[in-house]
Amino acid sequence: MTNQARSGQLSVVVIGAGIMGASTAYHLALRGVKVTVLEQFESPAEGSTGRSFASVRAQWSDDLNISISWNSIQTYRDFERLHGVDVGYRPTGYMYLVGEAAWESQLEHVKLQQSFGVPVEILSIEQAQEKTPFEPDGVAGITWGSADGVVDPYLVTNAYLQLAKNLGVEVALRSKVTDIAKTENGWKVSARDNIYEADFIVNCAGGWSSEIAGLVDLDVPVHHVRRNIYSTAPNSTPVHPMTIDLSSGFYLRSEGERLLFGMSKHDEPLGYNTSVDWEWMETVLEVGGQRYPWLLDAPIDPSGAWAGTYEISPDHFPILGALPEEPNWINACGFSGHGVMQAPYIGLLIAEEVVDGKAHSIDIEPLRINRLRDGVLRSETMVL
């Protein structure tokens, strides 16, 4: 028996109006659930969503990442046809430059991606250099995903929220959750002098998910870590697709008249920090310049740079589904830099988890919190 059948109309408080909370609210409302979305900021998508690199791809080494991302990309592709809203999906492509040590594994990843129907192909050095010029030393092979590209996270979030509102969802902005208490049938949530009661809580609070869970002494290990994006001056480089030097982790892509670039700092301390690390840019340019010498001649424009945060879990995979000790507490957090890529399909899965008692479009058991508690972490070799 489903939760819906047991309880009549279900009620859910979704905490967080980023892209994940918006998609979740919409998909829950489609299933007839009464939904309230609580957001601490003055407008949606003000956390990790609005400061993301806005890129989407289905090139992963893990089957669940491939499946969730590919289903989501297809939703972005069809969004305007289905909902009459352009959310900025553009299949500008993703190109991976892969070193000798990783090339055999990458070929296996390509086979896995193609088995899901993902359009991925192998390029020659010459074909790849037509898209983005680079020094080929140490590059054993190149993969190209033609359906990978970009979306506009603000447009996606607001589109989902408007669709949700059309179905009766309440969205409360400037409503930071300050207290949560268990009730006989669910939860009581306090935010901005208001109290909301619901059967379920869905934790879509991104890097604040641990803090939210801590309000009721639950342990959900998700934390902020800063990522920096730097920018050239307008019209200083040709247009290039997303290009990733897998060995170093350096990446770049064009956005309008600018070229954006970055590289993860692996010893970045945990915490919410959106100030740009200019000292780190020197290291990023030094590494990037070895593969793309022309980049060193491009003028940098500080006004085009920004910093945001990944909401990371211990193994860089999301934490999904109900907590064993609190079945009416559902997590959808810890996406570790690929939340924008996966939000459409995650919303569907979380709605299934709430209404049907278990997500079933795919098996999310490997993404539940038990893996972390049992020390069975997953591995993804293509996290940036």
C-alpha positions as CSV (number, residue, x, y, z in Angstrom):
1,M,0.0,0.0,0.0
2,T,1.3,3.5,-0.9
3,N,1.7,6.3,1.6
4,Q,-1.0,8.1,-0.5
5,A,-3.4,5.2,0.1
6,R,-2.7,5.0,3.8
7,S,-3.0,8.7,4.5
8,G,-5.3,10.4,2.1
9,Q,-3.7,13.6,0.8
10,L,-0.1,13.8,2.0
11,S,1.6,17.0,3.1
12,V,5.2,17.8,2.7
13,V,7.5,20.7,3.7
14,V,10.4,21.0,1.3
15,I,13.3,22.9,2.8
16,G,15.2,24.8,0.2
17,A,14.1,26.6,-3.0
18,G,17.1,25.9,-5.1
19,I,16.9,23.8,-8.2
20,M,16.5,20.5,-6.3
21,G,13.7,21.8,-4.0
22,A,11.9,23.4,-7.0
23,S,12.0,20.2,-9.0
24,T,10.9,18.1,-6.0
25,A,8.0,20.5,-5.1
26,Y,6.7,20.3,-8.7
27,H,6.9,16.5,-8.9
28,L,5.3,16.1,-5.5
29,A,2.5,18.4,-6.6
30,L,2.0,16.4,-9.8
31,R,1.2,13.4,-7.5
32,G,-1.4,15.4,-5.6
33,V,0.7,16.2,-2.5
34,K,0.1,19.3,-0.5
35,V,3.5,21.1,-0.6
36,T,5.1,24.0,1.2
37,V,8.6,25.2,0.2
38,L,10.6,27.1,2.7
39,E,13.5,29.2,1.6
40,Q,15.8,31.3,3.8
41,F,16.9,33.8,1.1
42,E,14.8,36.6,-0.5
43,S,14.5,34.8,-3.8
44,P,14.9,31.2,-5.2
45,A,18.3,29.8,-6.4
46,E,20.4,32.0,-4.1
47,G,22.6,29.3,-2.7
48,S,24.7,26.8,-4.7
49,T,22.2,26.8,-7.6
50,G,22.6,30.4,-8.6
51,R,26.4,30.3,-8.3
52,S,26.9,27.0,-10.2
53,F,28.8,26.7,-13.5
54,A,25.5,25.9,-15.2
55,S,26.9,22.9,-17.1
56,V,25.2,19.6,-17.7
57,R,26.7,16.3,-18.8
58,A,26.0,12.6,-18.9
59,Q,29.7,11.6,-19.2
60,W,30.3,9.8,-15.9
61,S,32.0,6.6,-14.8
62,D,29.1,5.5,-12.5
63,D,26.0,4.0,-13.9
64,L,23.6,5.9,-11.5
65,N,25.2,9.2,-12.3
66,I,24.9,8.4,-16.0
67,S,21.2,7.4,-15.7
68,I,20.1,10.3,-13.5
69,S,22.0,12.9,-15.6
70,W,20.9,11.6,-18.9
71,N,17.3,11.5,-17.9
72,S,17.6,15.0,-16.6
73,I,19.3,16.3,-19.8
74,Q,16.5,14.9,-21.9
75,T,14.0,16.7,-19.7
76,Y,15.9,20.0,-20.2
77,R,16.0,19.3,-24.0
78,D,12.2,18.8,-24.0
79,F,11.3,21.4,-21.4
80,E,10.1,24.1,-23.8
81,R,8.0,21.6,-25.8
82,L,6.5,20.1,-22.6
83,H,6.0,23.3,-20.5
84,G,6.3,26.2,-22.9
85,V,9.3,27.6,-21.1
86,D,12.9,28.0,-22.4
87,V,15.2,27.1,-19.6
88,G,18.4,27.8,-21.5
89,Y,19.4,24.3,-22.4
90,R,22.0,24.5,-25.2
91,P,23.9,21.3,-26.3
92,T,27.2,23.1,-26.7
93,G,29.1,19.8,-25.9
94,Y,31.6,18.5,-23.4
95,M,35.1,17.5,-24.4
96,Y,37.4,15.4,-22.2
97,L,41.2,15.3,-22.8
98,V,42.3,12.1,-21.2
99,G,45.8,10.9,-20.3
100,E,47.4,7.6,-20.9
101,A,46.8,6.2,-17.4
102,A,43.1,6.8,-17.6
103,W,42.4,6.2,-21.3
104,E,41.5,2.5,-21.1
105,S,39.1,3.1,-18.2
106,Q,37.6,6.1,-20.2
107,L,36.9,3.8,-23.1
108,E,35.0,1.5,-20.8
109,H,33.1,4.5,-19.4
110,V,32.2,5.5,-23.0
111,K,30.7,2.0,-23.6
112,L,28.7,2.3,-20.4
113,Q,27.4,5.8,-21.4
114,Q,26.5,4.6,-24.8
115,S,24.6,1.6,-23.3
116,F,22.2,4.2,-21.8
117,G,21.8,5.9,-25.2
118,V,24.1,8.8,-24.4
119,P,25.6,10.3,-27.6
120,V,29.3,10.1,-26.9
121,E,32.1,9.6,-29.4
122,I,35.9,9.4,-29.7
123,L,37.6,12.3,-31.4
124,S,41.0,12.5,-33.0
125,I,43.5,15.1,-31.8
126,E,42.9,17.1,-34.9
127,Q,39.1,17.0,-34.5
128,A,39.4,18.1,-30.9
129,Q,41.8,20.9,-31.7
130,E,39.3,22.4,-34.1
131,K,37.0,22.9,-31.1
132,T,39.6,24.0,-28.5
133,P,43.3,24.3,-29.4
134,F,45.5,22.5,-26.9
135,E,49.0,21.1,-26.5
136,P,48.6,17.4,-27.1
137,D,51.5,16.1,-25.0
138,G,50.3,13.5,-22.7
139,V,46.8,13.3,-24.2
140,A,46.0,9.6,-25.1
141,G,42.5,10.2,-26.3
142,I,39.5,12.5,-26.4
143,T,35.8,11.9,-25.7
144,W,33.0,14.2,-26.9
145,G,29.4,14.4,-25.6
146,S,27.3,16.2,-28.1
147,A,24.2,16.4,-25.9
148,D,26.1,17.8,-22.9
149,G,26.0,21.6,-22.5
150,V,24.5,24.3,-20.4
151,V,21.2,25.3,-18.8
152,D,20.2,28.5,-16.9
153,P,19.8,27.4,-13.3
154,Y,17.7,30.5,-12.5
155,L,15.3,29.8,-15.3
156,V,15.0,26.1,-14.4
157,T,14.3,26.8,-10.7
158,N,11.8,29.5,-11.3
159,A,10.1,27.5,-14.1
160,Y,9.6,24.5,-11.7
161,L,8.4,26.8,-8.9
162,Q,5.9,28.5,-11.2
163,L,4.6,25.1,-12.4
164,A,4.4,24.0,-8.8
165,K,2.5,27.1,-7.8
166,N,0.1,26.5,-10.6
167,L,-0.6,23.1,-8.9
168,G,-1.2,24.8,-5.5
169,V,2.3,24.7,-3.9
170,E,3.0,27.5,-1.4
171,V,6.5,29.0,-1.6
172,A,7.6,31.0,1.5
173,L,10.7,33.2,0.9
174,R,12.7,34.8,3.7
175,S,11.7,31.9,5.8
176,K,14.7,30.4,7.5
177,V,13.9,27.2,9.3
178,T,14.8,27.7,13.0
179,D,13.2,24.8,14.7
180,I,11.8,21.3,13.8
181,A,9.9,19.1,16.2
182,K,8.4,15.6,15.8
183,T,4.7,15.2,16.1
184,E,2.5,12.2,16.3
185,N,2.0,12.0,12.5
186,G,5.0,13.9,11.2
187,W,6.7,17.2,11.7
188,K,6.2,20.7,13.0
189,V,8.6,23.3,11.3
190,S,9.1,26.8,12.6
191,A,10.2,29.5,10.1
192,R,9.8,33.3,10.3
193,D,7.3,33.2,13.1
194,N,5.2,30.7,11.3
195,I,4.6,27.0,12.1
196,Y,4.1,24.5,9.3
197,E,2.9,21.0,10.0
198,A,3.5,18.2,7.5
199,D,3.6,14.4,7.2
200,F,7.0,14.5,5.6
201,I,10.1,16.8,5.4
202,V,12.2,16.7,2.3
203,N,15.7,18.1,3.0
204,C,16.8,20.0,-0.1
205,A,18.9,22.5,1.8
206,G,22.1,21.9,-0.1
207,G,25.2,22.8,2.0
208,W,22.9,23.7,4.9
209,S,21.4,20.1,5.0
210,S,23.6,19.1,7.9
211,E,22.5,22.1,9.9
212,I,18.8,21.5,9.1
213,A,19.1,17.8,10.1
214,G,20.9,18.8,13.3
215,L,17.8,20.7,14.5
216,V,16.3,17.3,15.3
217,D,19.6,15.6,16.2
218,L,19.9,13.8,12.8
219,D,23.3,13.3,11.1
220,V,23.3,14.1,7.4
221,P,26.9,14.8,6.4
222,V,26.7,17.4,3.7
223,H,28.8,20.6,3.8
224,H,29.7,23.6,1.7
225,V,33.1,23.8,0.0
226,R,34.0,26.8,-2.2
227,R,34.7,26.7,-5.9
228,N,36.0,29.6,-8.0
229,I,35.2,30.6,-11.6
230,Y,37.5,33.1,-13.3
231,S,36.8,35.0,-16.5
232,T,38.7,36.6,-19.4
233,A,37.7,40.0,-20.7
234,P,34.9,40.1,-23.3
235,N,35.8,39.2,-26.9
236,S,39.3,38.2,-26.0
237,T,39.1,34.5,-27.1
238,P,37.2,32.5,-29.7
239,V,34.2,30.4,-28.6
240,H,35.0,27.1,-27.1
241,P,32.9,24.2,-25.7
242,M,33.3,22.9,-22.2
243,T,36.8,21.3,-22.3
244,I,38.3,19.4,-19.4
245,D,41.8,18.3,-19.0
246,L,41.0,15.2,-16.9
247,S,44.6,14.7,-15.6
248,S,44.7,18.2,-14.0
249,G,41.0,18.9,-13.5
250,F,41.3,22.2,-15.3
251,Y,38.2,23.2,-17.3
252,L,37.0,26.0,-19.5
253,R,34.1,27.0,-21.6
254,S,32.7,30.1,-23.3
255,E,29.8,32.0,-21.9
256,G,28.6,34.8,-24.2
257,E,31.6,37.0,-24.9
258,R,33.7,35.6,-22.2
259,L,35.8,32.5,-21.5
260,L,35.2,31.0,-18.1
261,F,37.7,28.7,-16.4
262,G,38.5,27.0,-13.1
263,M,39.9,24.1,-11.2
264,S,39.0,22.6,-7.9
265,K,41.2,23.3,-4.9
266,H,41.3,20.0,-3.0
267,D,42.5,21.4,0.3
268,E,39.8,24.1,0.3
269,P,38.4,24.3,3.9
270,L,34.7,23.4,4.5
271,G,32.3,26.3,5.0
272,Y,30.1,28.8,3.2
273,N,32.4,31.2,1.4
274,T,31.5,33.1,-1.8
275,S,34.5,35.5,-1.9
276,V,36.7,34.9,-4.9
277,D,40.1,33.4,-4.1
278,W,42.4,35.5,-6.3
279,E,45.6,33.8,-5.1
280,W,44.3,30.5,-6.3
281,M,43.8,31.9,-9.8
282,E,47.5,32.1,-10.2
283,T,47.8,28.3,-9.7
284,V,44.8,27.7,-12.0
285,L,46.4,29.8,-14.8
286,E,49.7,28.1,-14.4
287,V,48.1,24.7,-14.7
288,G,45.8,25.7,-17.5
289,G,48.5,27.5,-19.4
290,Q,50.5,24.2,-19.8
291,R,47.6,22.7,-21.8
292,Y,46.3,25.9,-23.4
293,P,49.2,28.3,-23.8
294,W,47.0,30.9,-25.6
295,L,45.1,31.3,-22.4
296,L,48.0,33.1,-20.8
297,D,47.7,35.9,-23.4
298,A,44.0,36.5,-22.7
299,P,43.3,39.5,-20.4
300,I,41.5,38.6,-17.1
301,D,38.4,40.5,-16.1
302,P,37.8,40.4,-12.4
303,S,34.2,41.6,-12.8
304,G,33.3,38.3,-14.6
305,A,34.6,36.1,-11.8
306,W,32.6,34.6,-9.0
307,A,32.7,31.9,-6.3
308,G,30.0,29.5,-5.2
309,T,29.9,26.3,-3.3
310,Y,29.5,22.6,-3.9
311,E,27.3,20.8,-1.3
312,I,29.5,17.8,-0.8
313,S,29.0,14.4,0.8
314,P,31.8,12.2,1.9
315,D,31.9,10.3,-1.4
316,H,30.7,13.0,-3.7
317,F,27.4,11.1,-4.4
318,P,24.0,12.4,-3.3
319,I,22.3,11.3,-0.2
320,L,18.8,10.3,-1.2
321,G,15.7,8.9,0.3
322,A,14.2,8.2,3.8
323,L,16.4,7.9,6.9
324,P,16.0,4.5,8.5
325,E,15.4,6.0,11.9
326,E,13.0,8.6,10.6
327,P,11.1,7.2,7.5
328,N,9.2,10.5,7.1
329,W,12.5,12.5,6.7
330,I,13.6,12.4,3.1
331,N,17.0,13.6,1.9
332,A,17.8,15.0,-1.5
333,C,21.2,16.6,-0.9
334,G,24.9,16.2,-1.2
335,F,25.1,16.4,-5.0
336,S,28.7,17.6,-4.9
337,G,28.7,19.9,-7.9
338,H,26.2,18.0,-10.1
339,G,22.8,19.0,-8.7
340,V,21.9,21.2,-11.7
341,M,22.7,18.2,-13.9
342,Q,20.4,15.9,-12.0
343,A,17.6,17.9,-10.6
344,P,14.7,17.0,-13.0
345,Y,15.0,13.3,-12.5
346,I,15.8,13.5,-8.7
347,G,12.5,15.4,-8.2
348,L,10.6,12.5,-9.8
349,L,12.4,10.0,-7.7
350,I,11.8,11.8,-4.4
351,A,8.1,12.2,-5.3
352,E,8.0,8.4,-5.7
353,E,9.8,7.9,-2.4
354,V,7.2,10.0,-0.6
355,V,4.0,8.9,-2.3
356,D,4.8,5.3,-3.2
357,G,6.9,4.5,-0.2
358,K,10.0,3.9,-2.3
359,A,11.6,5.4,-5.4
360,H,11.2,2.9,-8.2
361,S,12.0,4.4,-11.6
362,I,15.6,3.5,-10.7
363,D,17.0,1.7,-7.7
364,I,18.4,4.4,-5.3
365,E,19.4,1.9,-2.6
366,P,23.1,2.6,-3.3
367,L,22.5,6.3,-2.7
368,R,20.8,6.0,0.6
369,I,22.6,7.2,3.7
370,N,23.3,3.6,4.9
371,R,26.3,3.4,2.5
372,L,28.0,6.1,4.5
373,R,27.2,4.6,7.9
374,D,28.4,1.2,6.7
375,G,31.5,2.6,5.2
376,V,30.6,1.5,1.7
377,L,31.4,4.6,-0.3
378,R,30.9,4.8,-4.0
379,S,33.5,5.9,-6.5
380,E,33.2,8.4,-9.3
381,T,36.4,9.2,-11.3
382,M,34.9,12.1,-13.2
383,V,34.0,14.6,-10.4
384,L,35.7,18.0,-11.0
